[in-house]
């Protein structure tokens, strides 16, 4: 054999060894990835990342994120202090079983239902808000997240934070709202079209109507029925804001959801799902036909106890804060920049207010169990709920910035309807 042939043979052998080595490395990486996923799944006790999330912190990408519990509720991981504790404090105040403030009782109608807090069984420092998933009763939910208000930073934010938020969307003060993301079901292709926050930040005064119209366009026509229902629900929220002067909301959003399937098809699917559920629903799952995950979520039902739900809102919030803060101080959120507050900020517990005459004649909304969600009712075609309350503060004046944003949003929705 010549020297040239020996070199060629050696090169071939080396190449084959490299291929085997690459395959081996790839296989090892895949095994490691599967192992990591299995461990993560075990750690989360059957919870999975929320598949239809259109904005906000996403699990597996950010340090905090949103999960779906096997019972169908949504788990929102608390942000580092002071934002996370502040949001927990807000929900605990609004849904306090002893609350007799008519303003807060009315507000419950516009929020996702709150079922207390939840922690993974093997991670007591991780704290999640347990909330109703307002999308799960839809077959093909079309979802849009819209930040409301003239400012996306709170009064206690540092100058760097203010400048950062203004740079993200300089038109916030003029337009009063910002589309953070949307997911639209296209009936002609049986697929979803999604747009993230960059889409919304690209909208200006002249294009905002077309930008919002896209959310209501299903591939064939503009769903004016969904536009009409959305207007009615936003008007109700506006009425609440114009009637209250005790809370200011910053960097909070409205979550819009409407049924993407034509009404007749959606009803047929619900009826079929109801019949199937009664005979085939796993143990521990509701059998009312409305809990099926039509909206592309992964439904994992297990007989094991899935973490711990804190059911008593009467227990000391400071204990929960201490646990959560301890987890943060141990490096759990080391690479997440904390928002430093000024000494003027009051992070004390919210004060409940009672009607001036001391009477509580206003009918109180039905009390919800803090253990598990109530049985799902027949779904409406459209939902509009307020979400994200890490920057809500007590006040004694009307929240003019939020009112301004709602009115501008209603104007644009009305233009879509008129056209």
C-alpha positions in Angstrom: 0.0 0.0 0.0 1.4 3.4 -1.0 1.9 6.2 1.5 -1.0 8.2 -0.2 -3.4 5.2 0.3 -2.3 4.9 4.0 -3.1 8.6 4.5 -6.5 8.3 2.8 -7.4 5.2 4.9 -6.3 6.9 8.1 -8.4 10.0 7.2 -11.5 7.7 6.5 -11.0 5.9 9.8 -10.6 9.2 11.7 -13.8 10.6 10.0 -15.7 7.5 11.0 -14.5 7.8 14.5 -15.6 11.4 14.6 -19.0 10.5 13.3 -19.3 7.8 16.0 -18.1 10.3 18.5 -20.6 12.9 17.4 -23.5 10.4 17.5 -22.4 9.4 21.0 -22.2 13.0 22.1 -25.6 13.7 20.6 -27.1 10.7 22.3 -25.6 11.7 25.6 -26.9 15.3 25.2 -30.4 13.9 24.4 -30.3 11.6 27.4 -29.1 14.5 29.6 -31.9 16.7 28.3 -34.5 14.0 28.9 -33.2 13.5 32.4 -33.3 17.2 33.1 -36.9 17.4 31.8 -37.9 14.4 33.9 -36.3 15.9 37.0 -38.0 19.3 36.3 -41.3 17.6 35.8 -40.9 15.6 39.0 -40.0 18.8 40.8 -43.1 20.5 39.5 -45.4 17.7 40.5 -47.1 17.3 37.2 -47.4 21.0 36.3 -46.4 22.1 32.8 -45.5 25.4 31.2 -48.5 27.3 30.1 -48.7 26.6 26.4 -50.9 29.5 25.3 -49.1 32.3 27.1 -48.8 35.4 24.8 -46.8 37.8 27.0 -44.9 38.1 30.3 -42.3 35.9 32.0 -42.3 32.4 30.4 -41.2 29.3 32.3 -37.9 27.8 31.2 -36.9 31.2 29.6 -37.1 33.5 32.6 -36.3 32.9 36.2 -40.0 33.2 37.0 -42.8 32.0 34.8 -46.3 30.7 34.5 -47.3 27.0 34.8 -50.5 25.1 34.5 -51.5 22.9 37.4 -53.1 19.4 36.7 -56.4 20.7 38.0 -56.5 23.3 35.2 -55.6 26.4 37.2 -52.7 28.7 36.3 -49.7 29.0 38.6 -47.9 32.4 38.5 -44.5 32.3 40.2 -44.0 35.2 42.5 -41.4 37.8 41.3 -38.6 38.8 43.6 -39.5 41.4 46.3 -41.0 43.8 46.4 -43.0 43.1 43.2 -44.0 39.5 44.0 -45.1 40.1 47.6 -47.0 43.2 46.5 -49.0 41.2 43.9 -49.7 38.5 46.5 -50.8 41.2 48.9 -53.2 42.6 46.3 -54.9 39.3 45.5 -55.1 38.5 49.2 -56.8 41.8 49.9 -59.3 41.6 47.1 -60.2 38.0 47.9 -60.1 38.2 51.6 -63.1 36.2 52.9 -63.9 39.0 55.4 -63.7 41.7 52.8 -66.8 44.0 52.9 -65.5 46.8 50.7 -68.0 47.1 47.8 -65.2 48.5 45.5 -63.1 45.4 46.0 -66.1 43.0 45.8 -67.0 44.6 42.4 -63.3 44.3 41.3 -63.4 40.5 41.7 -65.7 40.3 38.6 -62.9 41.6 36.5 -60.0 39.5 37.8 -59.1 35.8 37.4 -60.4 33.9 40.4 -57.7 33.5 43.1 -57.3 30.2 45.0 -54.5 31.1 47.4 -50.8 30.2 46.9 -49.1 26.9 45.9 -45.6 25.6 46.4 -43.9 22.4 44.9 -43.7 19.7 47.6 -39.9 19.6 47.4 -39.3 23.4 47.0 -40.9 25.3 49.9 -39.2 28.5 49.0 -40.9 28.7 45.6 -44.2 30.4 45.9 -46.9 30.6 43.2 -50.2 32.4 42.9 -53.0 29.9 42.0 -55.4 31.5 39.6 -58.2 30.6 37.3 -57.2 29.9 33.7 -59.8 32.0 31.9 -58.9 30.5 28.6 -59.5 26.9 29.3 -63.2 26.9 28.7 -62.7 27.8 25.1 -62.1 25.3 22.3 -59.8 27.5 20.2 -59.0 30.6 22.3 -57.9 33.8 20.6 -55.8 35.7 23.2 -54.5 39.2 23.5 -52.6 40.9 26.3 -52.8 44.7 26.3 -51.0 46.8 28.9 -53.1 49.8 30.0 -52.2 53.2 31.2 -50.1 56.2 30.3 -47.1 55.0 32.3 -45.7 51.5 32.4 -43.6 52.3 35.5 -44.8 53.1 39.0 -44.2 56.4 41.0 -41.4 54.7 43.0 -39.4 53.5 40.0 -35.8 54.7 39.7 -34.9 57.0 36.8 -33.1 54.2 35.0 -36.3 52.1 35.1 -38.4 55.0 33.9 -36.1 55.7 31.0 -36.0 52.1 30.1 -39.8 51.8 29.9 -40.1 55.0 28.0 -37.6 53.8 25.4 -39.5 50.6 25.0 -42.6 52.4 23.8 -42.3 56.2 23.6 -46.0 56.5 22.6 -47.4 55.0 25.7 -48.4 58.3 27.2 -50.1 59.5 24.0 -51.9 56.2 23.1 -52.5 54.9 26.6 -52.1 51.2 25.9 -49.6 48.7 24.4 -50.3 45.4 22.7 -47.9 42.9 24.5 -48.8 39.9 22.4 -51.6 38.0 20.6 -52.6 34.6 19.4 -55.3 34.2 16.8 -57.0 31.1 15.5 -57.3 31.0 11.7 -60.3 29.0 10.7 -59.3 28.5 7.1 -56.0 26.8 7.9 -56.9 25.4 11.4 -53.7 27.1 12.8 -52.6 29.8 15.1 -51.0 33.1 14.2 -48.9 34.7 17.0 -47.4 38.1 17.5 -45.1 39.2 20.4 -44.4 42.5 22.1 -42.2 43.7 19.2 -45.3 43.7 17.0 -47.1 45.9 19.5 -44.2 48.3 19.9 -44.2 48.8 16.2 -47.7 50.2 16.2 -48.1 54.0 16.0 -51.1 56.2 16.2 -51.8 55.8 12.5 -51.6 52.0 12.5 -53.0 51.1 15.9 -56.5 50.4 14.5 -55.1 48.0 11.9 -52.9 46.4 14.5 -55.8 45.6 16.8 -58.0 44.5 13.9 -55.6 41.7 13.2 -56.6 40.2 16.6 -60.2 39.9 15.5 -59.5 38.7 11.9 -59.9 34.9 11.7 -58.5 34.4 8.2 -61.9 34.9 6.6 -63.5 37.9 8.2 -63.3 40.3 11.1 -65.2 38.9 14.1 -67.3 41.9 14.9 -69.3 39.9 17.4 -66.2 39.5 19.4 -65.4 43.2 19.0 -68.9 44.1 20.3 -68.6 41.9 23.3 -65.1 43.2 24.1 -66.4 46.8 24.0 -69.1 45.9 26.4 -66.7 44.3 28.9 -64.1 47.1 28.7 -66.9 49.6 29.3 -67.8 47.7 32.6 -64.2 47.9 33.7 -64.1 51.6 32.8 -67.2 52.2 35.0 -65.4 50.5 37.9 -62.3 52.7 37.5 -64.4 55.9 37.2 -66.2 55.0 40.4 -63.2 54.3 42.6 -60.3 56.4 44.0 -58.5 54.1 46.3 -56.2 52.2 44.0 -53.8 53.1 41.2 -52.6 50.4 38.7 -49.3 50.6 36.8 -47.9 48.1 34.2 -51.2 46.1 34.5 -52.9 44.5 31.6 -56.2 43.4 30.1 -56.4 39.8 28.9 -58.8 39.4 26.0 -60.1 36.0 25.0 -62.7 35.0 22.5 -63.8 31.7 20.9 -62.0 31.1 17.6 -64.3 28.4 16.4 -67.7 29.3 14.9 -70.4 29.2 17.5 -72.2 26.1 16.2 -69.0 24.1 15.9 -67.8 25.2 19.3 -71.1 24.1 20.9 -70.9 20.7 19.1 -67.4 20.1 20.5 -68.5 21.1 24.0 -71.4 18.7 23.9 -69.2 15.9 22.5 -66.6 16.6 25.2 -69.2 16.5 27.9 -70.4 13.0 26.9 -66.8 11.8 26.7 -65.8 13.3 30.1 -68.5 11.6 32.1 -67.2 8.1 31.2 -63.5 8.8 30.8 -62.5 11.6 33.1 -59.5 10.6 35.3 -59.9 10.4 39.0 -59.8 13.8 40.6 -60.8 15.7 37.5 -64.0 17.6 37.1 -66.6 15.8 34.9 -68.7 18.7 33.8 -67.4 18.8 30.3 -65.8 22.2 30.6 -62.4 21.1 31.9 -61.1 19.4 28.8 -58.0 21.2 27.5 -59.4 22.2 24.1 -56.9 25.1 24.0 -53.8 23.1 23.4 -52.7 22.9 27.0 -51.3 19.6 28.2 -53.6 18.0 30.8 -51.7 15.9 33.2 -53.7 14.2 36.0 -52.1 12.3 38.7 -53.3 10.7 41.9 -50.4 12.1 43.9 -50.6 15.3 45.9 -49.4 18.0 43.6 -47.6 20.3 45.9 -49.2 22.3 48.7 -51.9 24.9 48.4 -52.1 27.5 51.1 -55.8 27.7 51.6 -56.2 30.1 54.5 -55.9 33.7 53.5 -56.1 34.5 57.2 -52.6 33.2 57.9 -49.8 35.7 58.3 -48.6 37.1 55.0 -45.4 38.0 56.6 -44.5 34.3 57.0 -45.0 33.7 53.3 -42.9 36.8 52.5 -40.2 35.5 54.8 -40.0 32.1 53.1 -40.1 33.7 49.6 -37.4 36.3 50.5 -35.2 33.6 52.0 -35.3 31.7 48.8 -34.3 34.9 46.9 -31.5 35.7 49.3 -30.0 32.2 48.9 -29.2 33.0 45.3 -32.4 31.7 43.7 -32.8 35.0 41.9 -29.3 36.2 42.0 -29.2 37.2 38.3 -32.5 38.9 38.4 -32.2 42.7 38.9 -34.4 43.7 41.8 -36.3 46.9 41.5 -35.0 49.2 44.3 -37.7 51.2 45.9 -37.3 54.6 47.6 -37.8 55.0 51.3 -41.1 56.8 50.6 -42.8 53.6 49.5 -45.3 52.1 51.8 -45.3 48.3 51.5 -47.4 47.7 54.6 -50.5 45.5 54.5 -53.4 47.0 52.5 -56.1 48.5 54.6 -59.6 47.3 54.1 -62.2 50.1 54.0 -65.8 49.8 55.1 -68.8 51.7 53.7 -69.1 55.1 55.6 -72.4 54.1 57.1 -71.0 50.7 58.3 -73.7 48.8 56.5 -72.9 45.8 54.3 -76.2 45.6 52.3 -74.5 45.3 49.0 -74.8 41.6 47.8 -71.5 40.0 48.1 -70.2 37.9 45.3 -70.4 34.2 45.8 -67.6 32.9 48.0 -65.1 30.7 46.1 -63.4 27.8 47.7 -59.7 28.3 48.1 -59.0 24.6 47.7 -60.0 24.0 44.1 -61.7 25.9 41.3 -65.5 25.9 41.3 -67.3 23.9 38.7 -66.9 25.6 35.3 -70.0 27.3 34.0 -71.0 27.4 30.4 -68.4 29.5 28.7 -69.0 33.0 27.4 -67.9 33.8 23.9 -65.6 36.6 25.1 -63.7 37.2 28.3 -61.8 40.4 29.3 -59.9 40.2 32.6 -57.4 42.4 34.4 -54.1 40.8 35.1 -50.6 41.6 36.5 -50.7 43.5 39.8 -47.1 43.8 40.9 -47.4 47.6 40.7 -50.7 48.5 42.4 -50.7 51.2 45.0 -53.2 52.8 47.4 -54.4 56.2 46.4 -57.0 58.8 47.2 -57.5 60.0 43.6 -59.0 58.6 40.5 -56.5 56.6 38.3 -56.6 59.0 35.4 -53.8 57.2 33.5 -55.6 53.9 33.4 -58.9 55.6 32.6 -57.2 57.5 29.7 -55.9 54.2 28.3 -59.3 52.4 28.6 -61.1 55.3 26.8 -58.5 55.3 24.0 -58.8 51.5 23.6 -62.6 51.8 23.5 -62.3 54.4 20.8 -60.1 52.2 18.6 -62.4 49.1 19.2 -65.4 51.2 18.2 -63.6 52.3 15.0 -63.0 48.7 14.1 -66.7 47.9 14.7 -67.8 50.9 12.6 -65.6 49.9 9.7 
